[in-house]
């Protein structure tokens, strides 16, 4: 009898921990990267559940040992990915995090934050919305206010990274979609 109760108790605790670890609103993200040769490459989306990624650096090499890709994961989220050809970096993507996103009256407010440190300049545009205000904040954060946002379902960002004079990152253009609500 005690063995059965012990098993059931462990099962209930495990199920409760799994339920607490799940997110209610997974972020749906798609990313495209424009490489140095002006071709576009689709980059795999971020994992919707951060617990599926392990923190740290991940290197992908071919059979000859040449570096193909490097990614960096912090707190269960991919924050950086670089692609290499012949051991030369041809593109890098800095994955942003969206913070403090909310609708107030007819405006949608959100903060875009880049957890991967960079030295260069990040140019940010919203692809489908001409009526927005972008305000740079401290520590690689930007506040975005989108006007007339009552019917807004998603925000399509276009980022262009321009490297500093001494920089390990290369100039890259990439897109990022933040889904507010599925249609």
ABEGO torsion letter per residue (X at the ends): XAAAAAAAAAAAAAAAAAAAABBABBBBBBBBBBBAAGBBBBBBBBBABAAABBBEBBBBBBAAGBBABBBBBBGGBBABBBBBBGGBBABBBBBBBBBGBBBBEABBBBBBBBABBBABBBBBBBAABABBBBBBBBGGBBBBBBBGAAABABBBBBBBBBBBABBABBBBBBBBBBBABBX
